[in-house]
C-alpha cells in the first residue's frame, strides 16, 4: 500500500454541497498547528477556518484533555503543533528536559526531535506518565 492508503485509488474528492454538514480538513501531520495548516490551505485559495482543521496532535490532545485535570503538565514531544494543541485543551505543555514532573507525554512528528527528547519521554513514561502518540506513519516509522 502507498503512503496515501486508500486515497491513492482515486483521482479526486467530491463533496455534496447540498448536505448540511461541515467540511473538515484532516491531516496526520502532528508537527503543524491547525492555523499553519489553515494558512497553507488558504494560500491555495481554499476558504477554511482554523477550527475546521483537525490535526493528529489536536485529536490526541483532546483525548488527554478529557482524561486529565485542567492545567496538568504534559511533555510535548514533536513540532510546535503538539504543544499548541495541548494548550488549546487547557493542559500545560512542557518540553523534554525542563525538569517538570509530567502526568503524560504527547508525542508526534517534529523535524527537530532528538534522541535526548525521546529519552526524556521514555523516562517520564517509565516513571508512570501516560504515553499518547499521534499516529503511526508508514513514511516515517
N, CA, C and O atoms as CSV, one atom per row, in Angstrom:
chain,resi,resn,atom,element,x,y,z
A,1,UNK,N,N,0.850,-1.183,0.000
A,1,UNK,CA,C,0.000,0.000,0.000
A,1,UNK,C,C,0.888,1.235,0.000
A,1,UNK,O,O,1.925,1.253,0.663
A,2,UNK,N,N,0.496,2.256,-0.729
A,2,UNK,CA,C,1.256,3.503,-0.803
A,2,UNK,C,C,1.091,4.272,0.501
A,2,UNK,O,O,0.213,3.954,1.303
A,3,UNK,N,N,1.932,5.287,0.719
A,3,UNK,CA,C,1.794,6.092,1.941
A,3,UNK,C,C,0.441,6.784,2.047
A,3,UNK,O,O,0.049,7.204,3.136
A,4,UNK,N,N,-0.278,6.909,0.937
A,4,UNK,CA,C,-1.558,7.604,0.965
A,4,UNK,C,C,-2.738,6.655,1.143
A,4,UNK,O,O,-3.886,7.099,1.136
A,5,UNK,N,N,-2.482,5.375,1.300
A,5,UNK,CA,C,-3.538,4.419,1.596
A,5,UNK,C,C,-4.619,4.359,0.541
A,5,UNK,O,O,-4.336,4.344,-0.657
A,6,UNK,N,N,-5.849,4.325,0.990
A,6,UNK,CA,C,-6.988,4.146,0.097
A,6,UNK,C,C,-7.150,5.265,-0.920
A,6,UNK,O,O,-7.633,5.019,-2.025
A,7,UNK,N,N,-6.765,6.475,-0.581
A,7,UNK,CA,C,-6.994,7.611,-1.472
A,7,UNK,C,C,-6.203,7.494,-2.767
A,7,UNK,O,O,-6.553,8.127,-3.763
A,8,UNK,N,N,-5.139,6.689,-2.767
A,8,UNK,CA,C,-4.319,6.576,-3.976
A,8,UNK,C,C,-5.094,5.968,-5.153
A,8,UNK,O,O,-4.664,6.084,-6.301
A,9,UNK,N,N,-6.205,5.336,-4.881
A,9,UNK,CA,C,-7.006,4.751,-5.941
A,9,UNK,C,C,-8.001,5.718,-6.561
A,9,UNK,O,O,-8.775,5.330,-7.436
A,10,UNK,N,N,-7.992,6.987,-6.117
A,10,UNK,CA,C,-8.962,7.972,-6.600
A,10,UNK,C,C,-8.249,9.176,-7.200
A,10,UNK,O,O,-7.144,9.529,-6.789
A,11,UNK,N,N,-8.895,9.798,-8.173
A,11,UNK,CA,C,-8.351,10.992,-8.817
A,11,UNK,C,C,-8.746,12.275,-8.103
A,11,UNK,O,O,-8.092,13.303,-8.282
A,12,UNK,N,N,-9.787,12.237,-7.309
A,12,UNK,CA,C,-10.265,13.440,-6.642
A,12,UNK,C,C,-11.284,13.111,-5.585
A,12,UNK,O,O,-11.588,11.945,-5.335
A,13,UNK,N,N,-11.812,14.151,-4.963
A,13,UNK,CA,C,-12.790,14.010,-3.893
A,13,UNK,C,C,-13.946,14.955,-4.196
A,13,UNK,O,O,-13.729,16.137,-4.463
A,14,UNK,N,N,-15.152,14.448,-4.156
A,14,UNK,CA,C,-16.339,15.254,-4.411
A,14,UNK,C,C,-17.135,15.336,-3.117
A,14,UNK,O,O,-17.449,14.318,-2.500
A,15,UNK,N,N,-17.454,16.555,-2.719
A,15,UNK,CA,C,-18.283,16.769,-1.532
A,15,UNK,C,C,-19.631,17.298,-1.994
A,15,UNK,O,O,-19.690,18.271,-2.745
A,16,UNK,N,N,-20.698,16.677,-1.558
A,16,UNK,CA,C,-22.042,17.118,-1.914
A,16,UNK,C,C,-22.371,18.356,-1.079
A,16,UNK,O,O,-22.599,18.252,0.127
A,17,UNK,N,N,-22.395,19.520,-1.715
A,17,UNK,CA,C,-22.631,20.772,-1.007
A,17,UNK,C,C,-24.064,20.927,-0.535
A,17,UNK,O,O,-24.361,21.826,0.252
A,18,UNK,N,N,-24.956,20.067,-1.002
A,18,UNK,CA,C,-26.351,20.141,-0.558
A,18,UNK,C,C,-26.525,19.540,0.821
A,18,UNK,O,O,-27.535,19.786,1.481
A,19,UNK,N,N,-25.569,18.767,1.262
A,19,UNK,CA,C,-25.688,18.158,2.583
A,19,UNK,C,C,-25.392,19.196,3.660
A,19,UNK,O,O,-24.445,19.969,3.520
A,20,UNK,N,N,-26.174,19.229,4.717
A,20,UNK,CA,C,-25.979,20.234,5.772
A,20,UNK,C,C,-24.936,19.789,6.803
A,20,UNK,O,O,-25.215,19.771,8.002
A,21,UNK,N,N,-23.761,19.438,6.345
A,21,UNK,CA,C,-22.689,19.022,7.256
A,21,UNK,C,C,-21.434,19.836,6.937
A,21,UNK,O,O,-21.221,20.212,5.784
A,22,UNK,N,N,-20.604,20.110,7.945
A,22,UNK,CA,C,-19.390,20.882,7.687
A,22,UNK,C,C,-18.335,20.033,6.973
A,22,UNK,O,O,-18.296,18.811,7.110
A,23,UNK,N,N,-17.502,20.705,6.225
A,23,UNK,CA,C,-16.337,20.057,5.631
A,23,UNK,C,C,-15.177,20.285,6.597
A,23,UNK,O,O,-14.871,21.424,6.947
A,24,UNK,N,N,-14.540,19.210,7.022
A,24,UNK,CA,C,-13.425,19.282,7.950
A,24,UNK,C,C,-12.190,18.801,7.212
A,24,UNK,O,O,-12.235,17.809,6.485
A,25,UNK,N,N,-11.092,19.508,7.404
A,25,UNK,CA,C,-9.833,19.131,6.781
A,25,UNK,C,C,-8.991,18.415,7.820
A,25,UNK,O,O,-8.705,18.970,8.881
A,26,UNK,N,N,-8.594,17.187,7.524
A,26,UNK,CA,C,-7.845,16.368,8.477
A,26,UNK,C,C,-6.464,16.052,7.928
A,26,UNK,O,O,-6.287,15.841,6.728
A,27,UNK,N,N,-5.485,16.022,8.834
A,27,UNK,CA,C,-4.129,15.644,8.467
A,27,UNK,C,C,-3.516,14.855,9.605
A,27,UNK,O,O,-3.787,15.121,10.776
A,28,UNK,N,N,-2.690,13.887,9.256
A,28,UNK,CA,C,-1.980,13.157,10.305
A,28,UNK,C,C,-0.651,13.826,10.626
A,28,UNK,O,O,0.153,13.268,11.373
A,29,UNK,N,N,-0.408,15.002,10.080
A,29,UNK,CA,C,0.803,15.757,10.375
A,29,UNK,C,C,0.633,16.433,11.730
A,29,UNK,O,O,-0.127,17.393,11.858
A,30,UNK,N,N,1.331,15.936,12.730
A,30,UNK,CA,C,1.209,16.468,14.082
A,30,UNK,C,C,2.100,17.674,14.322
A,30,UNK,O,O,1.932,18.371,15.323
A,31,UNK,N,N,3.043,17.935,13.424
A,31,UNK,CA,C,4.034,18.969,13.695
A,31,UNK,C,C,3.502,20.381,13.511
A,31,UNK,O,O,3.997,21.314,14.144
A,32,UNK,N,N,2.499,20.552,12.652
A,32,UNK,CA,C,1.984,21.897,12.386
A,32,UNK,C,C,0.676,22.132,13.136
A,32,UNK,O,O,-0.102,21.208,13.376
A,33,UNK,N,N,0.462,23.376,13.494
A,33,UNK,CA,C,-0.780,23.751,14.176
A,33,UNK,C,C,-1.915,23.828,13.160
A,33,UNK,O,O,-1.671,23.937,11.959
A,34,UNK,N,N,-3.157,23.772,13.643
A,34,UNK,CA,C,-4.288,23.950,12.729
A,34,UNK,C,C,-4.205,25.283,11.971
A,34,UNK,O,O,-4.598,25.359,10.807
A,35,UNK,N,N,-3.698,26.322,12.626
A,35,UNK,CA,C,-3.560,27.610,11.954
A,35,UNK,C,C,-2.567,27.510,10.796
A,35,UNK,O,O,-2.829,28.028,9.710
A,36,UNK,N,N,-1.429,26.849,11.019
A,36,UNK,CA,C,-0.433,26.701,9.958
A,36,UNK,C,C,-0.999,25.902,8.786
A,36,UNK,O,O,-0.759,26.241,7.627
A,37,UNK,N,N,-1.744,24.847,9.083
A,37,UNK,CA,C,-2.367,24.057,8.019
A,37,UNK,C,C,-3.418,24.906,7.304
A,37,UNK,O,O,-3.519,24.878,6.078
A,38,UNK,N,N,-4.200,25.661,8.083
A,38,UNK,CA,C,-5.202,26.541,7.504
A,38,UNK,C,C,-4.570,27.579,6.589
A,38,UNK,O,O,-5.104,27.868,5.519
A,39,UNK,N,N,-3.441,28.142,6.998
A,39,UNK,CA,C,-2.735,29.117,6.158
A,39,UNK,C,C,-2.298,28.480,4.845
A,39,UNK,O,O,-2.418,29.095,3.785
A,40,UNK,N,N,-1.791,27.252,4.910
A,40,UNK,CA,C,-1.375,26.558,3.681
A,40,UNK,C,C,-2.569,26.356,2.753
A,40,UNK,O,O,-2.457,26.541,1.542
A,41,UNK,N,N,-3.704,25.979,3.319
A,41,UNK,CA,C,-4.908,25.792,2.506
A,41,UNK,C,C,-5.388,27.116,1.917
A,41,UNK,O,O,-5.774,27.182,0.750
A,42,UNK,N,N,-5.362,28.164,2.730
A,42,UNK,CA,C,-5.802,29.478,2.241
A,42,UNK,C,C,-4.888,29.984,1.131
A,42,UNK,O,O,-5.348,30.666,0.215
A,43,UNK,N,N,-3.589,29.655,1.204
A,43,UNK,CA,C,-2.670,30.088,0.141
A,43,UNK,C,C,-2.996,29.404,-1.189
A,43,UNK,O,O,-2.592,29.873,-2.253
A,44,UNK,N,N,-3.730,28.291,-1.114
A,44,UNK,CA,C,-4.170,27.584,-2.323
A,44,UNK,C,C,-5.555,28.036,-2.781
A,44,UNK,O,O,-6.094,27.525,-3.763
A,45,UNK,N,N,-6.120,28.999,-2.058
A,45,UNK,CA,C,-7.431,29.510,-2.435
A,45,UNK,C,C,-8.592,28.849,-1.719
A,45,UNK,O,O,-9.747,29.155,-2.017
A,46,UNK,N,N,-8.321,27.951,-0.785
A,46,UNK,CA,C,-9.385,27.277,-0.034
A,46,UNK,C,C,-9.769,28.157,1.149
A,46,UNK,O,O,-8.916,28.533,1.953
A,47,UNK,N,N,-11.036,28.479,1.251
A,47,UNK,CA,C,-11.501,29.264,2.388
A,47,UNK,C,C,-11.841,28.307,3.519
A,47,UNK,O,O,-12.789,27.527,3.425
A,48,UNK,N,N,-11.059,28.374,4.588
A,48,UNK,CA,C,-11.243,27.457,5.714
A,48,UNK,C,C,-10.933,28.192,7.016
A,48,UNK,O,O,-9.979,28.965,7.101
A,49,UNK,N,N,-11.755,27.933,8.019
A,49,UNK,CA,C,-11.483,28.442,9.368
A,49,UNK,C,C,-10.607,27.435,10.090
A,49,UNK,O,O,-10.763,26.229,9.902
A,50,UNK,N,N,-9.694,27.916,10.908
A,50,UNK,CA,C,-8.776,27.035,11.627
A,50,UNK,C,C,-9.513,25.992,12.465
A,50,UNK,O,O,-9.001,24.892,12.675
A,51,UNK,N,N,-10.699,26.327,12.941
A,51,UNK,CA,C,-11.477,25.400,13.761
A,51,UNK,C,C,-11.910,24.175,12.970
A,51,UNK,O,O,-12.276,23.159,13.561
A,52,UNK,N,N,-11.876,24.252,11.635
A,52,UNK,CA,C,-12.273,23.118,10.808
A,52,UNK,C,C,-11.080,22.321,10.297
A,52,UNK,O,O,-11.208,21.510,9.380
A,53,UNK,N,N,-9.913,22.563,10.901
A,53,UNK,CA,C,-8.715,21.792,10.574
A,53,UNK,C,C,-8.435,20.866,11.749
A,53,UNK,O,O,-8.235,21.319,12.877
A,54,UNK,N,N,-8.422,19.592,11.480
A,54,UNK,CA,C,-8.156,18.597,12.524
A,54,UNK,C,C,-6.802,17.959,12.253
A,54,UNK,O,O,-6.604,17.309,11.227
A,55,UNK,N,N,-5.872,18.151,13.185
A,55,UNK,CA,C,-4.560,17.511,13.084
A,55,UNK,C,C,-4.524,16.338,14.050
A,55,UNK,O,O,-5.343,16.255,14.965
A,56,UNK,N,N,-3.583,15.440,13.847
A,56,UNK,CA,C,-3.477,14.299,14.755
A,56,UNK,C,C,-3.075,14.754,16.155
A,56,UNK,O,O,-3.475,14.127,17.136
A,57,UNK,N,N,-2.294,15.828,16.272
A,57,UNK,CA,C,-1.946,16.312,17.610
A,57,UNK,C,C,-3.152,16.945,18.301
A,57,UNK,O,O,-3.293,16.841,19.519
A,58,UNK,N,N,-4.017,17.597,17.531
A,58,UNK,CA,C,-5.237,18.171,18.116
A,58,UNK,C,C,-6.144,17.051,18.627
A,58,UNK,O,O,-6.702,17.158,19.719
A,59,UNK,N,N,-6.292,15.992,17.855
A,59,UNK,CA,C,-7.135,14.870,18.280
A,59,UNK,C,C,-6.560,14.197,19.531
A,59,UNK,O,O,-7.295,13.884,20.467
A,60,UNK,N,N,-5.253,13.981,19.537
A,60,UNK,CA,C,-4.625,13.339,20.701
A,60,UNK,C,C,-4.722,14.232,21.934
A,60,UNK,O,O,-4.969,13.738,23.034
A,61,UNK,N,N,-4.529,15.534,21.764
A,61,UNK,CA,C,-4.635,16.454,22.897
A,61,UNK,C,C,-6.058,16.481,23.442
A,61,UNK,O,O,-6.250,16.583,24.653
A,62,UNK,N,N,-7.058,16.392,22.569
A,62,UNK,CA,C,-8.444,16.360,23.031
A,62,UNK,C,C,-8.707,15.129,23.895
A,62,UNK,O,O,-9.422,15.208,24.894
A,63,UNK,N,N,-8.127,13.992,23.508
A,63,UNK,CA,C,-8.269,12.784,24.311
A,63,UNK,C,C,-7.668,13.010,25.696
A,63,UNK,O,O,-8.301,12.703,26.706
A,64,UNK,N,N,-6.450,13.544,25.744
A,64,UNK,CA,C,-5.817,13.805,27.041
A,64,UNK,C,C,-6.591,14.854,27.833
A,64,UNK,O,O,-6.693,14.757,29.056
A,65,UNK,N,N,-7.131,15.848,27.148
A,65,UNK,CA,C,-7.908,16.886,27.826
A,65,UNK,C,C,-9.161,16.345,28.496
A,65,UNK,O,O,-9.621,16.890,29.499
A,66,UNK,N,N,-9.705,15.283,27.946
A,66,UNK,CA,C,-10.877,14.637,28.550
A,66,UNK,C,C,-10.489,13.736,29.711
A,66,UNK,O,O,-11.312,13.465,30.585
A,67,UNK,N,N,-9.243,13.267,29.731
A,67,UNK,CA,C,-8.809,12.304,30.743
A,67,UNK,C,C,-8.071,12.933,31.919
A,67,UNK,O,O,-8.015,12.339,32.996
A,68,UNK,N,N,-7.506,14.123,31.735
A,68,UNK,CA,C,-6.666,14.741,32.763
A,68,UNK,C,C,-7.302,16.016,33.304
A,68,UNK,O,O,-8.071,16.672,32.602
A,69,UNK,N,N,-6.988,16.369,34.548
A,69,UNK,CA,C,-7.498,17.629,35.093
A,69,UNK,C,C,-6.891,18.824,34.346
A,69,UNK,O,O,-5.750,18.753,33.889
A,70,UNK,N,N,-7.648,19.919,34.222
A,70,UNK,CA,C,-7.109,21.115,33.568
A,70,UNK,C,C,-5.805,21.559,34.240
A,70,UNK,O,O,-5.665,21.466,35.459
A,71,UNK,N,N,-4.868,22.035,33.444
A,71,UNK,CA,C,-3.590,22.507,33.974
A,71,UNK,C,C,-2.563,21.426,34.203
A,71,UNK,O,O,-1.450,21.719,34.640
A,72,UNK,N,N,-2.910,20.169,33.916
A,72,UNK,CA,C,-1.951,19.080,34.106
A,72,UNK,C,C,-0.759,19.281,33.180
A,72,UNK,O,O,-0.913,19.685,32.028
A,73,UNK,N,N,0.437,18.992,33.701
A,73,UNK,CA,C,1.665,19.129,32.918
A,73,UNK,C,C,1.837,17.916,32.014
A,73,UNK,O,O,1.819,16.773,32.473
A,74,UNK,N,N,2.004,18.185,30.712
A,74,UNK,CA,C,2.177,17.134,29.713
A,74,UNK,C,C,3.402,17.474,28.876
A,74,UNK,O,O,3.517,18.582,28.350
A,75,UNK,N,N,4.319,16.514,28.754
A,75,UNK,CA,C,5.502,16.721,27.928
A,75,UNK,C,C,5.112,16.662,26.463
A,75,UNK,O,O,4.543,15.673,26.001
A,76,UNK,N,N,5.423,17.732,25.731
A,76,UNK,CA,C,5.138,17.804,24.303
A,76,UNK,C,C,6.406,17.439,23.539
A,76,UNK,O,O,7.410,18.149,23.608
A,77,UNK,N,N,6.350,16.334,22.817
A,77,UNK,CA,C,7.486,15.888,22.010
A,77,UNK,C,C,7.042,15.915,20.559
A,77,UNK,O,O,6.163,15.150,20.164
A,78,UNK,N,N,7.637,16.784,19.767
A,78,UNK,CA,C,7.254,16.909,18.360
A,78,UNK,C,C,7.370,18.337,17.901
A,78,UNK,O,O,8.052,19.144,18.533
A,79,UNK,N,N,6.714,18.658,16.813
A,79,UNK,CA,C,6.725,20.015,16.282
A,79,UNK,C,C,5.862,20.938,17.109
A,79,UNK,O,O,5.236,20.502,18.075
A,80,UNK,N,N,5.817,22.222,16.743
A,80,UNK,CA,C,5.063,23.205,17.528
A,80,UNK,C,C,3.571,22.907,17.633
A,80,UNK,O,O,2.916,23.360,18.572
A,81,UNK,N,N,3.028,22.152,16.681
A,81,UNK,CA,C,1.610,21.820,16.736
A,81,UNK,C,C,1.243,20.963,17.931
A,81,UNK,O,O,0.107,21.017,18.402
A,82,UNK,N,N,2.188,20.168,18.435
A,82,UNK,CA,C,1.911,19.301,19.585
A,82,UNK,C,C,1.675,20.141,20.840
A,82,UNK,O,O,0.663,19.969,21.518
A,83,UNK,N,N,2.598,21.045,21.150
A,83,UNK,CA,C,2.448,21.888,22.343
A,83,UNK,C,C,1.241,22.807,22.219
A,83,UNK,O,O,0.506,22.996,23.188
A,84,UNK,N,N,1.029,23.378,21.046
A,84,UNK,CA,C,-0.101,24.279,20.845
A,84,UNK,C,C,-1.425,23.562,21.095
A,84,UNK,O,O,-2.333,24.123,21.709
A,85,UNK,N,N,-1.533,22.336,20.623
A,85,UNK,CA,C,-2.759,21.563,20.811
A,85,UNK,C,C,-3.028,21.285,22.279
A,85,UNK,O,O,-4.174,21.321,22.725
A,86,UNK,N,N,-1.969,21.007,23.029
A,86,UNK,CA,C,-2.140,20.768,24.467
A,86,UNK,C,C,-2.662,22.020,25.165
A,86,UNK,O,O,-3.573,21.949,25.990
A,87,UNK,N,N,-2.079,23.158,24.829
A,87,UNK,CA,C,-2.531,24.413,25.431
A,87,UNK,C,C,-3.972,24.730,25.105
A,87,UNK,O,O,-4.698,25.270,25.940
A,88,UNK,N,N,-4.395,24.398,23.888
A,88,UNK,CA,C,-5.769,24.687,23.470
A,88,UNK,C,C,-6.817,23.904,24.246
A,88,UNK,O,O,-7.972,24.324,24.313
A,89,UNK,N,N,-6.436,22.771,24.834
A,89,UNK,CA,C,-7.402,21.984,25.617
A,89,UNK,C,C,-7.215,22.185,27.120
A,89,UNK,O,O,-7.790,21.451,27.924
A,90,UNK,N,N,-6.409,23.185,27.498
A,90,UNK,CA,C,-6.269,23.525,28.910
A,90,UNK,C,C,-5.199,22.762,29.661
A,90,UNK,O,O,-5.165,22.792,30.891
A,91,UNK,N,N,-4.326,22.080,28.940
A,91,UNK,CA,C,-3.222,21.374,29.588
A,91,UNK,C,C,-1.965,22.228,29.493
A,91,UNK,O,O,-1.875,23.117,28.645
A,92,UNK,N,N,-0.993,21.959,30.366
A,92,UNK,CA,C,0.241,22.727,30.410
A,92,UNK,C,C,1.332,21.986,29.636
A,92,UNK,O,O,1.870,20.994,30.126
A,93,UNK,N,N,1.663,22.463,28.423
A,93,UNK,CA,C,2.714,21.782,27.663
A,93,UNK,C,C,4.089,22.101,28.248
A,93,UNK,O,O,4.399,23.259,28.528
A,94,UNK,N,N,4.897,21.082,28.426
A,94,UNK,CA,C,6.270,21.267,28.883
A,94,UNK,C,C,7.198,20.654,27.830
A,94,UNK,O,O,6.761,19.897,26.964
A,95,UNK,N,N,8.468,20.992,27.921
A,95,UNK,CA,C,9.430,20.440,26.970
A,95,UNK,C,C,10.312,19.422,27.671
A,95,UNK,O,O,10.524,19.487,28.882
A,96,UNK,N,N,10.816,18.491,26.895
A,96,UNK,CA,C,11.690,17.454,27.433
A,96,UNK,C,C,12.905,18.104,28.087
A,96,UNK,O,O,13.521,19.010,27.525
A,97,UNK,N,N,13.235,17.628,29.275
A,97,UNK,CA,C,14.442,18.073,29.952
A,97,UNK,C,C,14.308,19.324,30.784
A,97,UNK,O,O,15.305,19.792,31.332
A,98,UNK,N,N,13.098,19.899,30.907
A,98,UNK,CA,C,12.995,21.120,31.711
A,98,UNK,C,C,12.789,20.826,33.204
A,98,UNK,O,O,12.704,21.750,34.013
A,99,UNK,N,N,12.709,19.553,33.563
A,99,UNK,CA,C,12.614,19.168,34.967
A,99,UNK,C,C,11.203,19.125,35.527
A,99,UNK,O,O,11.023,18.766,36.690
A,100,UNK,N,N,10.217,19.472,34.754
A,100,UNK,CA,C,8.829,19.451,35.222
A,100,UNK,C,C,8.340,18.014,35.328
A,100,UNK,O,O,8.519,17.214,34.409
A,101,UNK,N,N,7.720,17.698,36.462
A,101,UNK,CA,C,7.101,16.381,36.616
A,101,UNK,C,C,5.825,16.376,35.772
A,101,UNK,O,O,4.979,17.258,35.921
A,102,UNK,N,N,5.688,15.398,34.899
A,102,UNK,CA,C,4.547,15.351,33.985
A,102,UNK,C,C,3.689,14.128,34.267
A,102,UNK,O,O,4.174,13.108,34.756
A,103,UNK,N,N,2.393,14.250,33.945
A,103,UNK,CA,C,1.473,13.122,34.105
A,103,UNK,C,C,1.268,12.381,32.795
A,103,UNK,O,O,0.722,11.278,32.775
A,104,UNK,N,N,1.716,13.001,31.683
A,104,UNK,CA,C,1.560,12.362,30.380
A,104,UNK,C,C,2.612,12.911,29.420
A,104,UNK,O,O,3.216,13.960,29.646
A,105,UNK,N,N,2.801,12.161,28.347
A,105,UNK,CA,C,3.669,12.571,27.238
A,105,UNK,C,C,2.827,12.492,25.974
A,105,UNK,O,O,2.221,11.457,25.695
A,106,UNK,N,N,2.786,13.582,25.206
A,106,UNK,CA,C,2.136,13.564,23.901
A,106,UNK,C,C,3.244,13.655,22.862
A,106,UNK,O,O,3.972,14.646,22.797
A,107,UNK,N,N,3.364,12.611,22.052
A,107,UNK,CA,C,4.435,12.527,21.071
A,107,UNK,C,C,3.868,12.528,19.662
A,107,UNK,O,O,2.954,11.770,19.339
A,108,UNK,N,N,4.430,13.394,18.832
A,108,UNK,CA,C,4.075,13.464,17.422
A,108,UNK,C,C,5.308,13.803,16.623
A,108,UNK,O,O,6.376,14.033,17.188
A,109,UNK,N,N,5.171,13.837,15.318
A,109,UNK,CA,C,6.313,14.136,14.461
A,109,UNK,C,C,6.804,15.564,14.684
A,109,UNK,O,O,6.020,16.494,14.872
A,110,UNK,N,N,8.108,15.701,14.656
A,110,UNK,CA,C,8.752,17.003,14.681
A,110,UNK,C,C,10.139,16.855,14.105
A,110,UNK,O,O,10.900,15.997,14.553
A,111,UNK,N,N,10.488,17.657,13.133
A,111,UNK,CA,C,11.793,17.542,12.473
A,111,UNK,C,C,12.941,17.739,13.452
A,111,UNK,O,O,14.034,17.216,13.236
A,112,UNK,N,N,12.708,18.486,14.521
A,112,UNK,CA,C,13.771,18.768,15.476
A,112,UNK,C,C,13.834,17.831,16.670
A,112,UNK,O,O,14.632,18.055,17.581
A,113,UNK,N,N,13.019,16.795,16.691
A,113,UNK,CA,C,13.022,15.864,17.819
A,113,UNK,C,C,14.351,15.110,17.829
A,113,UNK,O,O,14.801,14.585,16.811
A,114,UNK,N,N,14.958,15.074,19.004
A,114,UNK,CA,C,16.267,14.426,19.143
A,114,UNK,C,C,16.147,13.136,19.948
A,114,UNK,O,O,15.116,12.852,20.558
A,115,UNK,N,N,17.221,12.375,19.930
A,115,UNK,CA,C,17.277,11.167,20.753
A,115,UNK,C,C,17.157,11.533,22.232
A,115,UNK,O,O,16.562,10.787,23.010
A,116,UNK,N,N,17.715,12.664,22.615
A,116,UNK,CA,C,17.601,13.110,24.009
A,116,UNK,C,C,16.143,13.388,24.378
A,116,UNK,O,O,15.709,13.054,25.480
A,117,UNK,N,N,15.384,14.000,23.461
A,117,UNK,CA,C,13.954,14.242,23.714
A,117,UNK,C,C,13.224,12.923,23.932
A,117,UNK,O,O,12.429,12.787,24.863
A,118,UNK,N,N,13.501,11.957,23.068
A,118,UNK,CA,C,12.850,10.652,23.187
A,118,UNK,C,C,13.273,9.942,24.468
A,118,UNK,O,O,12.476,9.238,25.087
A,119,UNK,N,N,14.530,10.129,24.862
A,119,UNK,CA,C,14.997,9.551,26.120
A,119,UNK,C,C,14.267,10.137,27.314
A,119,UNK,O,O,13.870,9.406,28.222
A,120,UNK,N,N,14.084,11.468,27.321
A,120,UNK,CA,C,13.337,12.125,28.406
A,120,UNK,C,C,11.892,11.624,28.443
A,120,UNK,O,O,11.333,11.386,29.513
A,121,UNK,N,N,11.305,11.471,27.271
A,121,UNK,CA,C,9.933,10.955,27.202
A,121,UNK,C,C,9.876,9.541,27.765
A,121,UNK,O,O,8.960,9.203,28.515
A,122,UNK,N,N,10.861,8.710,27.402
A,122,UNK,CA,C,10.893,7.328,27.901
A,122,UNK,C,C,11.028,7.298,29.419
A,122,UNK,O,O,10.395,6.477,30.082
A,123,UNK,N,N,11.845,8.184,29.969
A,123,UNK,CA,C,11.991,8.241,31.427
A,123,UNK,C,C,10.672,8.633,32.095
A,123,UNK,O,O,10.305,8.075,33.129
A,124,UNK,N,N,9.970,9.583,31.506
A,124,UNK,CA,C,8.685,10.002,32.075
A,124,UNK,C,C,7.670,8.871,32.027
A,124,UNK,O,O,6.930,8.651,32.986
A,125,UNK,N,N,7.636,8.158,30.914
A,125,UNK,CA,C,6.694,7.041,30.778
A,125,UNK,C,C,7.046,5.939,31.773
A,125,UNK,O,O,6.166,5.369,32.418
A,126,UNK,N,N,8.335,5.647,31.891
A,126,UNK,CA,C,8.769,4.619,32.847
A,126,UNK,C,C,8.404,4.999,34.281
A,126,UNK,O,O,8.158,4.129,35.116
A,127,UNK,N,N,8.371,6.314,34.564
A,127,UNK,CA,C,8.016,6.796,35.904
A,127,UNK,C,C,6.502,6.835,36.120
A,127,UNK,O,O,6.044,7.195,37.204
A,128,UNK,N,N,5.723,6.467,35.101
A,128,UNK,CA,C,4.280,6.382,35.276
A,128,UNK,C,C,3.450,7.336,34.445
A,128,UNK,O,O,2.222,7.304,34.526
A,129,UNK,N,N,4.081,8.185,33.647
A,129,UNK,CA,C,3.314,9.112,32.806
A,129,UNK,C,C,2.575,8.345,31.717
A,129,UNK,O,O,3.096,7.375,31.167
A,130,UNK,N,N,1.379,8.778,31.416
A,130,UNK,CA,C,0.611,8.214,30.304
A,130,UNK,C,C,1.308,8.619,29.003
A,130,UNK,O,O,1.782,9.748,28.879
A,131,UNK,N,N,1.370,7.705,28.036
A,131,UNK,CA,C,2.053,7.977,26.761
A,131,UNK,C,C,1.035,7.912,25.632
A,131,UNK,O,O,0.426,6.869,25.395
A,132,UNK,N,N,0.856,9.023,24.942
A,132,UNK,CA,C,-0.050,9.093,23.806
A,132,UNK,C,C,0.764,9.519,22.590
A,132,UNK,O,O,1.485,10.516,22.621
A,133,UNK,N,N,0.632,8.744,21.525
A,133,UNK,CA,C,1.334,9.024,20.285
A,133,UNK,C,C,0.295,9.402,19.239
A,133,UNK,O,O,-0.779,8.804,19.179
A,134,UNK,N,N,0.618,10.400,18.415
A,134,UNK,CA,C,-0.390,10.919,17.487
A,134,UNK,C,C,-0.797,9.910,16.432
A,134,UNK,O,O,-1.988,9.768,16.156
A,135,UNK,N,N,0.144,9.209,15.838
A,135,UNK,CA,C,-0.222,8.255,14.794
A,135,UNK,C,C,0.998,7.468,14.349
A,135,UNK,O,O,2.137,7.904,14.518
A,136,UNK,N,N,0.740,6.314,13.784
A,136,UNK,CA,C,1.796,5.574,13.117
A,136,UNK,C,C,1.930,6.176,11.722
A,136,UNK,O,O,0.935,6.590,11.128
A,137,UNK,N,N,3.118,6.225,11.212
A,137,UNK,CA,C,3.339,6.823,9.914
A,137,UNK,C,C,4.197,5.884,9.075
A,137,UNK,O,O,5.344,5.607,9.425
A,138,UNK,N,N,3.648,5.400,7.981
A,138,UNK,CA,C,4.369,4.457,7.135
A,138,UNK,C,C,5.566,5.099,6.448
A,138,UNK,O,O,6.512,4.402,6.078
A,139,UNK,N,N,5.538,6.433,6.270
A,139,UNK,CA,C,6.663,7.073,5.588
A,139,UNK,C,C,7.794,7.424,6.544
A,139,UNK,O,O,8.953,7.482,6.132
A,140,UNK,N,N,7.476,7.660,7.817
A,140,UNK,CA,C,8.479,7.951,8.853
A,140,UNK,C,C,8.164,7.101,10.078
A,140,UNK,O,O,7.660,7.620,11.075
A,141,UNK,N,N,8.450,5.815,10.017
A,141,UNK,CA,C,8.032,4.924,11.123
A,141,UNK,C,C,8.710,5.252,12.459
A,141,UNK,O,O,8.451,4.587,13.462
